[in-house]
Amino acid sequence: MEEDIQWSLEQLDQLVAGSLDYKQKALLLGMRDLLLEQQKRTEQIQGQLDGTLWSPNDWGE
């Protein structure tokens, strides 16, 4: 995981731990889930791109 993503997750975790408001915690946890999902999708699309670039079968399409 990239360093900036890890830093963001740590910051969100600290904010969640310090929050007393349920709605704020829910929002922060939702942001954390979104960040993790975006990271996963980025890794998947990078893998797909690498696979396409190295596949001679797909070069002619």
N, C-alpha and C positions, 0 to 999 in steps of 0.2 A: 504494500500500500504506500502511496506516495506520502512524503513527509508533510505536505500541507494539508492533506486529507486527515492524516493522523492527528495533527495539531488541532484541526477543526473539531474532530470527534472528542478530543480531550477537553476543549473549551466548552463544548455542549454538555459533556458529562459534569463538568464543574458547575455550570449554570443550573442543571437539573438538580444536582445535590444541594445547591444553595437556595433553590426556589421553594416557597411555601404555598404558592398558588397552584391549584390543580390544573387550571386552564393553561397557565404558562408552562408547566411541566409537560402537559400533553403536546403543546406546540413545539417545544424543544425536542421532545422525543420523536415527534413526526419529522422534524428537520433532520434529525440524526438518521432516521430510517431512509429518508429521501437521499441524503448524502451517500449512504452505503449502497443504495440501489443505483444511483448514478455512477458510482465507482465500478460496480459490477458490470453495468451495461457498457461502460467505456472499455473495460478489459475485454468484454465479449466482442465488441465491434473492432477493436484492434486485432484480435485473433482472427476474425473473419477477413479483415483487410490483408493481413499477412498471408493467410491461406490463399486468398484470391491472387495476390501478387506472385506467389510461388507456384501456382498451378498452371502448367502449360495448357491444360484443357480449357481454361477460362480466358486465355489471352485473346482468342479470336472473337469473343462475344462482345 
